[in-house]
């Protein structure tokens, strides 16, 4: 990805505290953590990362 925006739509029970997002990380995927924003719009809820370049890995 280059200068893109990414939206993550997790299961309903996943909280922002449980979500981990890493940029250009290598195994074991625990370095390069990047900030994200939780967006709530009516019944829609997602986590968003803006202006990101590279490989993104996420988990919860």
N, C-alpha and C positions, 0 to 999 in steps of 0.2 A: 504494500500500500504506500502511496506517496501523497502526503498532505491531505489525507482523507479523514472522514468522520466515521466512527464506528458506534453502532448501537447494539447493546447486549440485552436480550429479552430472556431473563432466567425464569425458572419456576416461581410460583407465587410466594413460596416460603423463604426464598433467598434474600438475605439482607445485605446492605452495603458493607457491613462489617465482615461478612463471609466471603465477599467477592475479592479475588486477587487478579490484577491485570498487570502483565509484564510486557515490556517493549524490547525487542531484539535480545531476548534472553536465550541462554543455552541451558541444556540439561544441567542441573535438576530443576530448572524453571523457577528459581527463587531469587533472581537478581533482576534489576532493572524495573522495579515496580513503578507504575505511573498513576497519576491521579485520574479520577473519573467523576462524573456528576450523575446523581440520581435524578431522573425526570419523572414527574407524575403529572399526567394530563388526562383528567377524567378517570376512566377505567384503565387507561394505558399507563404502564410503568416500565421504564427501561433505564439502563445505565449508558452514559454517552462519553465518548472520548473524541475530542476535536483536534484537527491539525496534526495527525499522527502519521509518521513515515516509518516503514519497516515492517517487521513481523510482530504480531500481537498474539500473546497466549493468555488465556484467562481460565480461571477455575473457581469453584466454590465448594 
